[in-house]
Amino acid sequence: MIKLGTTEDIKKAIKKNKMTVIYFTGNSCGACEVIKNKIDSFLQNYPNIKSYEINGEENLKIAYKYSVFSMPVFLLFVEGKESIRTGKHVDLLSLERSIDRYYNMIY
Protein backbone atom coordinates (compact mmCIF):
# COMPACT_ATOMS: atom_id res chain seq x y z
CA MET A 1 0.00 0.00 0.00
CA ILE A 2 1.17 3.49 -0.83
CA LYS A 3 1.17 5.91 2.10
CA LEU A 4 -0.84 9.10 1.77
CA GLY A 5 -0.84 12.16 4.01
CA THR A 6 -3.36 14.69 2.71
CA THR A 7 -7.01 14.89 1.81
CA GLU A 8 -5.96 16.12 -1.63
CA ASP A 9 -3.84 12.97 -2.14
CA ILE A 10 -6.83 10.80 -1.28
CA LYS A 11 -9.15 12.71 -3.63
CA LYS A 12 -6.65 12.40 -6.49
CA ALA A 13 -6.19 8.67 -5.87
CA ILE A 14 -9.93 8.05 -5.85
CA LYS A 15 -10.48 10.17 -8.95
CA LYS A 16 -7.74 8.65 -11.10
CA ASN A 17 -8.52 4.98 -10.38
CA LYS A 18 -11.66 2.99 -11.15
CA MET A 19 -11.18 0.98 -7.95
CA THR A 20 -9.32 2.38 -4.97
CA VAL A 21 -8.68 1.03 -1.49
CA ILE A 22 -8.06 3.51 1.32
CA TYR A 23 -6.92 1.80 4.51
CA PHE A 24 -6.89 3.82 7.72
CA THR A 25 -4.39 2.53 10.26
CA GLY A 26 -2.92 3.70 13.54
CA ASN A 27 0.30 3.48 15.55
CA SER A 28 -1.36 2.01 18.63
CA CYS A 29 -3.49 -0.48 16.69
CA GLY A 30 -2.28 -4.05 17.06
CA ALA A 31 -4.74 -5.51 14.58
CA CYS A 32 -4.04 -2.90 11.88
CA GLU A 33 -0.80 -4.40 10.58
CA VAL A 34 -2.07 -8.00 10.65
CA ILE A 35 -5.25 -7.11 8.75
CA LYS A 36 -3.31 -4.90 6.31
CA ASN A 37 -0.95 -7.78 5.46
CA LYS A 38 -3.86 -10.12 4.78
CA ILE A 39 -5.61 -7.50 2.62
CA ASP A 40 -2.37 -6.81 0.72
CA SER A 41 -2.04 -10.52 0.12
CA PHE A 42 -5.42 -11.03 -1.54
CA LEU A 43 -5.31 -7.68 -3.39
CA GLN A 44 -2.43 -9.13 -5.41
CA ASN A 45 -5.13 -11.08 -7.27
CA TYR A 46 -6.67 -7.76 -8.41
CA PRO A 47 -3.92 -5.83 -10.20
CA ASN A 48 -6.18 -2.97 -11.29
CA ILE A 49 -7.11 -2.03 -7.72
CA LYS A 50 -4.82 0.65 -6.31
CA SER A 51 -4.37 0.55 -2.55
CA TYR A 52 -3.35 3.35 -0.23
CA GLU A 53 -2.74 3.65 3.49
CA ILE A 54 -3.19 6.62 5.78
CA ASN A 55 -2.36 6.87 9.45
CA GLY A 56 -5.59 8.05 11.04
CA GLU A 57 -3.95 8.79 14.38
CA GLU A 58 -1.43 11.14 12.79
CA ASN A 59 -4.05 12.66 10.45
CA LEU A 60 -7.09 13.11 12.66
CA LYS A 61 -8.78 15.73 10.46
CA ILE A 62 -8.59 13.43 7.46
CA ALA A 63 -9.92 10.49 9.48
CA TYR A 64 -12.85 12.57 10.72
CA LYS A 65 -13.55 13.81 7.19
CA TYR A 66 -14.03 10.17 6.16
CA SER A 67 -15.98 9.34 9.36
CA VAL A 68 -13.20 7.13 10.69
CA PHE A 69 -13.26 7.15 14.48
CA SER A 70 -11.41 3.91 15.24
CA MET A 71 -8.81 1.95 13.36
CA PRO A 72 -8.47 -0.01 11.21
CA VAL A 73 -11.00 0.97 8.57
CA PHE A 74 -11.02 -0.40 5.03
CA LEU A 75 -12.73 1.68 2.34
CA LEU A 76 -13.24 0.58 -1.25
CA PHE A 77 -14.18 3.24 -3.76
CA VAL A 78 -15.60 2.11 -7.10
CA GLU A 79 -15.66 4.79 -9.77
CA GLY A 80 -15.39 7.48 -7.10
CA LYS A 81 -18.13 6.20 -4.80
CA GLU A 82 -17.61 4.50 -1.47
CA SER A 83 -18.84 0.95 -1.98
CA ILE A 84 -17.41 -1.04 0.93
CA ARG A 85 -16.58 0.06 4.48
CA THR A 86 -15.44 -2.31 7.17
CA GLY A 87 -13.50 -2.12 10.41
CA LYS A 88 -11.48 -4.28 12.73
CA HIS A 89 -14.14 -7.01 12.94
CA VAL A 90 -13.81 -7.72 9.24
CA ASP A 91 -14.67 -11.09 7.74
CA LEU A 92 -11.78 -11.30 5.26
CA LEU A 93 -13.38 -14.04 3.14
CA SER A 94 -16.58 -12.04 2.80
CA LEU A 95 -14.56 -8.90 2.01
CA GLU A 96 -12.63 -10.66 -0.72
CA ARG A 97 -15.84 -12.04 -2.26
CA SER A 98 -17.35 -8.55 -2.30
CA ILE A 99 -14.23 -7.09 -3.89
CA ASP A 100 -14.22 -9.90 -6.45
CA ARG A 101 -17.84 -9.15 -7.37
CA TYR A 102 -17.10 -5.46 -7.96
CA TYR A 103 -13.87 -6.25 -9.78
CA ASN A 104 -15.60 -8.61 -12.21
CA MET A 105 -18.29 -6.00 -12.93
CA ILE A 106 -15.71 -3.30 -13.71
CA TYR A 107 -13.03 -5.36 -15.41
C-alpha positions as CSV (number, residue, x, y, z in Angstrom):
1,M,0.0,0.0,0.0
2,I,1.2,3.5,-0.8
3,K,1.2,5.9,2.1
4,L,-0.8,9.1,1.8
5,G,-0.8,12.2,4.0
6,T,-3.4,14.7,2.7
7,T,-7.0,14.9,1.8
8,E,-6.0,16.1,-1.6
9,D,-3.8,13.0,-2.1
10,I,-6.8,10.8,-1.3
11,K,-9.1,12.7,-3.6
12,K,-6.6,12.4,-6.5
13,A,-6.2,8.7,-5.9
14,I,-9.9,8.0,-5.8
15,K,-10.5,10.2,-9.0
16,K,-7.7,8.7,-11.1
17,N,-8.5,5.0,-10.4
18,K,-11.7,3.0,-11.1
19,M,-11.2,1.0,-8.0
20,T,-9.3,2.4,-5.0
21,V,-8.7,1.0,-1.5
22,I,-8.1,3.5,1.3
23,Y,-6.9,1.8,4.5
24,F,-6.9,3.8,7.7
25,T,-4.4,2.5,10.3
26,G,-2.9,3.7,13.5
27,N,0.3,3.5,15.5
28,S,-1.4,2.0,18.6
29,C,-3.5,-0.5,16.7
30,G,-2.3,-4.0,17.1
31,A,-4.7,-5.5,14.6
32,C,-4.0,-2.9,11.9
33,E,-0.8,-4.4,10.6
34,V,-2.1,-8.0,10.6
35,I,-5.2,-7.1,8.7
36,K,-3.3,-4.9,6.3
37,N,-0.9,-7.8,5.5
38,K,-3.9,-10.1,4.8
39,I,-5.6,-7.5,2.6
40,D,-2.4,-6.8,0.7
41,S,-2.0,-10.5,0.1
42,F,-5.4,-11.0,-1.5
43,L,-5.3,-7.7,-3.4
44,Q,-2.4,-9.1,-5.4
45,N,-5.1,-11.1,-7.3
46,Y,-6.7,-7.8,-8.4
47,P,-3.9,-5.8,-10.2
48,N,-6.2,-3.0,-11.3
49,I,-7.1,-2.0,-7.7
50,K,-4.8,0.6,-6.3
51,S,-4.4,0.6,-2.5
52,Y,-3.4,3.4,-0.2
53,E,-2.7,3.7,3.5
54,I,-3.2,6.6,5.8
55,N,-2.4,6.9,9.5
56,G,-5.6,8.0,11.0
57,E,-4.0,8.8,14.4
58,E,-1.4,11.1,12.8
59,N,-4.0,12.7,10.4
60,L,-7.1,13.1,12.7
61,K,-8.8,15.7,10.5
62,I,-8.6,13.4,7.5
63,A,-9.9,10.5,9.5
64,Y,-12.8,12.6,10.7
65,K,-13.6,13.8,7.2
66,Y,-14.0,10.2,6.2
67,S,-16.0,9.3,9.4
68,V,-13.2,7.1,10.7
69,F,-13.3,7.2,14.5
70,S,-11.4,3.9,15.2
71,M,-8.8,1.9,13.4
72,P,-8.5,0.0,11.2
73,V,-11.0,1.0,8.6
74,F,-11.0,-0.4,5.0
75,L,-12.7,1.7,2.3
76,L,-13.2,0.6,-1.3
77,F,-14.2,3.2,-3.8
78,V,-15.6,2.1,-7.1
79,E,-15.7,4.8,-9.8
80,G,-15.4,7.5,-7.1
81,K,-18.1,6.2,-4.8
82,E,-17.6,4.5,-1.5
83,S,-18.8,0.9,-2.0
84,I,-17.4,-1.0,0.9
85,R,-16.6,0.1,4.5
86,T,-15.4,-2.3,7.2
87,G,-13.5,-2.1,10.4
88,K,-11.5,-4.3,12.7
89,H,-14.1,-7.0,12.9
90,V,-13.8,-7.7,9.2
91,D,-14.7,-11.1,7.7
92,L,-11.8,-11.3,5.3
93,L,-13.4,-14.0,3.1
94,S,-16.6,-12.0,2.8
95,L,-14.6,-8.9,2.0
96,E,-12.6,-10.7,-0.7
97,R,-15.8,-12.0,-2.3
98,S,-17.3,-8.5,-2.3
99,I,-14.2,-7.1,-3.9
100,D,-14.2,-9.9,-6.4
101,R,-17.8,-9.2,-7.4
102,Y,-17.1,-5.5,-8.0
103,Y,-13.9,-6.3,-9.8
104,N,-15.6,-8.6,-12.2
105,M,-18.3,-6.0,-12.9
106,I,-15.7,-3.3,-13.7
107,Y,-13.0,-5.4,-15.4
